């Protein structure tokens, strides 16, 4: 896999993982059917951000040598992750629902 394909794959997986907490009311897609509080969605986003970092590390190791990162990398990727979560947030909290 070349670098361009790895970067595109990382972005697509990041988009899916960022919107994952807003798709269902089940906790981690498995537990319970009650409504999730917002703080639990934030916890799910942190867990999925960690999964994305691990997936990126695996992709980088498969393409070449893994570079050490500083706080700049983590702050930019965290903000990119939150930005990718915006469509799921809009779908869950801001869309109009039909009135009963």
Secondary structure, 3 states (H helix, E strand, C coil): CCHHHHHHHHHHHHHHHHHHHHCCCCECCCECCCCCCHHHHHHHHHHHHHHHHHHHHHHHHHHCCCCCCCHHHHHHHHHHHHHHCHHHHHHHHHCCCCCC
